[in-house]
Amino acid sequence: MILKTEWVIEAFDRILSTRSVLHREGVLLYSELYQIWDKETYPISIYPQLLELMNKFELAYELPDESSYLVPELLPKTAPNGFEWDEKNDLCLYYCYDFLPLGTITRFIVRMNQYIEIKESGLPLCWREGAVLKLKNSRALVEMKPDGKQIEIRIKGNNKKELLGAICDQLDQINSSIKKINGRKQIPCNCSENCPERYYYEDLLKAEMNNIETIQCYNSFKNISISLLLDGYKRREERLREYYEISKELTQDFGFMKTKQKIDLNVNVNVNLEVYLPQIQSDFDKLKKEIEYLNPKLESDLNKIQDSLDEISTNHATEKLIKPLNKLNRFLDKLNDPDSDYNEAMKGTQKGIEYAQKLGRTYNKFAQWLAMPTVPELFLGK
């Protein structure tokens, strides 16, 4: 617990204004801390805690030699002399901002330090506005562009999507931690090798979920397949989940806009069907087998529910989903009823209880979009 924040800020400022660290290209030696911090104000015993705080605030991280730290704010502004990047066959993504706060890349460097490529000198290959990362058989360049309003990501190798996912996850977290920042992802057009056209990722995602198949490139005027364009970045299953989360946030933020909800409802239901229907069917099948083993007399009723779930199609209109899901909801209610045969059978199996809770959680995720009754959280073990 820090009672005087000025005390900590002053400690950090002394590091950031130390010329020896700047001349050493951001490398802070543990052995020079006693020269930077006076012992009366900053006793040697608290050095580890102060350095840990610098890491927590994404100002520095410990290097592998365990006797020095890298302070990204004191790195050179530009890439090392002789550094080159072959831009052929790259997977590219851009984060575009109205205003890009200083420190975004340096915070990213601290967060991703375990993936940063190491130079022959043994130091990480990064600078104040960029970094080169490696994961398995892939390599990425993440760099702030000269206009100061975008971050360019270039990836090559056999695990491009995995590395891109790790990079975007950290940049998204950094963006969400800064108030009033608007960072949107853009994907370059694939109609030709050097096409300058770009598309906003979320717009493409929304178009795909609304069954729009193509988008026109305003440079070549060709029609570009949206799904093929997105396939290079994420699998369709992952995109469905992502769209579900984005739509959920929009509905919560703009719940008063009934028109918006109505437009997105069928799209959201279809997304939920593709993402959660196989999971509901699989969870129910496991639970059904467990209950039948404990009480074979319940097999007939369980078969009716399973047949009803199996008949659901991703092409079904919303109203056709209500009946089978109502059957599932009544079944889950009986599991929670102490006087029902289902509840009695479930008392004999911890595995069955876990299956039931998992099924209930998946059902709730879908039911909320249809304004259907949800399973009580107490039943779900929450």
N, C-alpha and C positions, 0 to 999 in steps of 0.2 A: 504494500500500500504506500503510495507516494503522497505525502502531505503537502509538499512544496514542489509544484510542477516546475517552477523556475529553476530549481536545483538540478533537475534532470535535463531541462532544455539547455542550461548552461554547459553541462557536461557534454552533450551532443554537439553544441556549437564549437566547443574547443577542439573536438575531433575534426569537424568539417572545415575548420580554419587552420589546420596544421599543415604547414608547407611541405614537410618531409613526406607526409602521406600523399599529398598532391603530386610531388615529384616522383614518388614511387608508383604512380598510376593507380592510386586508390588502395594500396596495400598498407594496412595498419599493423604494426608489430606490437605484440602484447608487451614486449620488453620496454617500449617507449611510453607506455601509459603513465608511468610515474613522472615523466617529464611534462606530459600534457595536463594531467590532473594534479593539483596540489594535495598533499596528503592530509592536511587538516580538513579540507572540504570534502575530499573523496578518498577515504581510507582504502588501502590496498585490498582489504578483506571484501570490499563490495564491488571490486572490478568485475568479477564474473556476472553479478546481477545487472550491472550497468550494460555490459556487452549483450546480455540476454535481452534486455529491454531494447537495445538498438536493433537486434534481430526481430523482436516482436513488432516494432514499429517500421520494419522493413527498410532500415537504414544501413545495415551491414550483416554479413554472415561469416562464419568461421571457415577458413580454408583448410584443405586436407592435412596440412602440416601441423595443425592444432596449436600453432604459435603465432598465427597472424589472421587478420580479418580483411575482407574486401569491403570497401565503402564505395558503392557504385556512384554516388554523387561526386566523387573525386576522380572518377575515371576520365580519360581523354574523351572529348566530345565526339570525335570521329573514329572510324575504324582504323586498325593498325595499318601502317605502311605495308604495301604488298598484298593486302587482303583482297581477294577477288571472289566473286560469286557467279557461276555459270547459270544463267537464267533459263536455259533450255529445259523443257519438260517439267517445269515446276507446277506444283499445286499452289495456287495463289488465293489469298483472302485478304481483305482490307477492312480495318476498323476506321470508320470515318466520323469525325467529330465536328461540332460547331466550335468547340474550344477543347484543346487537349491539355490537361493540367500537367505542369512540370512534375517530374517524379514518377510518372506512370511507368516508363520503361525501367527506371532504377528499382522501383518496387517489384516489378516483374522479374528482374534479375535476381533479387533476393529470394523470391518465391520459387524460382525455377533453377536455383544454383546447382542442384544435383544433376541437371541435364546439360549444363553448359559445356561446350567442347573445350578441351584443354590444349593450349598452345605448346610448342616445343620448350618454351621457357618454364612450363609447369603452371602458368597462370591461366585463368579462364579467358576464353575468346569472347570478350564483351567490351563495350564502350558505353558512354553515358546515354547514347540514343539507339543502341542496338545490341544484339547478342546472337551467337550461333549455338544451336542446341543439337544434341544427338540423342536418339532413342532407338535402340535395336539397330535396324538397318536403314534408318532415315535420319536426315539432317535438315535443320530449319534455320532460316534467317528471319529474325524478327527485328524490325527497324522502323524508327520514326522517320517519316519522309520530310524533305526540306520545307514543305509548306507549313509544317508544324500542326497540321490538323488531321493527320492520318497515320496509322501504323500498318505497315505492309508485312505480310507473312508469306514466305516462300519456302516450300518443302519439296524435297526430292528423296527418293528411296522406296523401299518396299512396304513401309508401315506409315504412309503419309497420313491416313485418317486418324490413326491412334495418336500420333504426335500432334496433329492439328487439334484434336480433342483436348489434349492436355494443355496446350497453349491457350486455346479459347476459354477453357474453364478458369484459368487464372486471370486472364484479362477481363472476363465477365465479372469475376469477384471484385477485382480492383474497381471496375466501372461502377458496380452497384454500391461500393463503399463511399463514393463521392457524390454529394448532393448536386442536383441540377446539371449532371453531365449526360450527354446524349451521344453514345457511341453505337453506331449501326454498322453491321457487317455488309460488305459488298463482295460479290463474286464476279470475276471477269467473264465476258461472253466467250463461248467456245466455237464460234462460227468459223474463225480462222486463227492462226497462230498469234498474230499481233493486233487483234481487234481491240480498240480502245473502250468499247462499250462495257458497262458494268451494271449489275442488277442487285438491288437490296435483297439479302438472303431471306428476311422475314416475309417480304412481298412474294418471293418465289414460293416459299413454303405455304403461304395462305392460298396462292393461286392453285398449287397442286392439290391442296385439301378440298378446294372447290371444283375439282375435276377439270381445271383448265390445262390443256395439254401443251400448248406452245406459247412462246412470247416472241415478239418481233425485235430483231436487232436493228436499231436505228442507224447503224453504220453500214451494214451490208443489205439490210431489209430482208434478210432470211428469217424464216420461222424456226426458232430454237426449241427443242424438246426440253421442257422444264424438268421432268423427272431425270432425264439423262444428265442434265446439267448438275442437278443436286446429287445424283448418285456418286459423283466424284468426291463429295465431301462427307456424306453420311448415308448409311443404309436407310431404306424406306422405313423400316420398323423404328429406328431411332428418331427419324423425322416426325413420325406420327406421335411419338411420346412428347417430343419437343413442342409440336404444335398444340398438343393437348394442354401442356403447362402454360404456354403463351396465352392461349385462349382463355384458360381459367383465370389468369391474372387480369386479362382485359375485362372479363365479365365482373370480376370483383371490383376493379377500379371504376368501371363505368356501368355499374349495375342499374343505375337509374335510367340508362338509355335503352328502353325496351326494344327499339328498332334494331339496335346493334345485337341484342341478345337473340332476337328472332332470326336475323340473318345468319348468325353463326350456329344456331342450335343444331340444325341437321348436319352441318359439317362436323361439329363437336361429337354428335352421336355416332357418326360414321367413323371418326377417329377412335372413339372409345371402343366401338365394335371391333375394329381391326386390332387394337392393342390389347383389350381386356377380355373379349369373348373367348379366344382360345384358352386363356388363363382360367376363366370361370369354368369352362367345360372340363378342363384338366383337374382343377381343384375339386369340383363336384364329383368327378369320377373316382378320385382317390378316397374321398369321404364316403361315397356310396359303398365302395367295396369294404371299407372298415365297418360301417354300420351293418351291412348284410352279414358279415362274418359274426357279429355279436348278436344280431336278431334277424334271422332269415325271413321272418314274417313281414318285414318292412320292404322286401325286395320289390313287390308289385308297385307300391306307391312311389318308390324311388325311381323305378323305370319310367314312370309317366313324367316325372320331372325332367329326367335326363332326355327323354324323347323330345320334350318341349324345347329344351335348350339346344338340342342338336338341330332343330328345325330353323333356328335363327340364322339369317343370312346377312352379310354385310350390305346387301342391297335392299334390305327391308326398310320400309318407311317407319317413322317413329312409333306410330300407333300400333304396329304389329309387334313391337317389342314388349309392350306393357303386360300382356297376358302371361307369357313365359317367365318374365322377371317377377311378376306378382306371385307366381307359383313358388319361385325360388325364395322370395321374401317370406312367404307363409311357412315354408320349410325351415328357414333360419329362425323364425319366431318359435316354432315347435321345439327346435333344439334348445332354445332358451327357456322353455316352459317346463318347470319341475314335474308337472303331472303328465307330460307326454311320453310315449314309448321311445321317441327319439332321444329325449333327454336321459331317460333311464339307461338306454343302451350306451350312450356316450360316457356315462360315469365310469365305465370299465376300461377306458382307453385314453391315455394322454396324447397319443399320436392322433386319434380322432378329434380331440379338442383342438389341437394345433391346426389340423386340416380345416376344421369348421371356422376357426378364427381367421385363417388366411382367406378362405372363400368369402367370409363376411366383409373383410377389408376390400377385396377386389370388387365385390358387389356394390359397396358404398361409393366407390370411385365412379362407377357407372351410373348408379341411381340418382346421384345429385344432379346430373344433367337432364334427367327426365322428371324431376320434381317428385320422385317416388319416395316412400318411407325408407329410411336407412336403418341399419342394424345398430342397436345401442352400443356405445363405446365400451361399456362394462362387459358386454358379451365378448368383445374383441380383445379383452385382456388389457385394456388401457386404463 
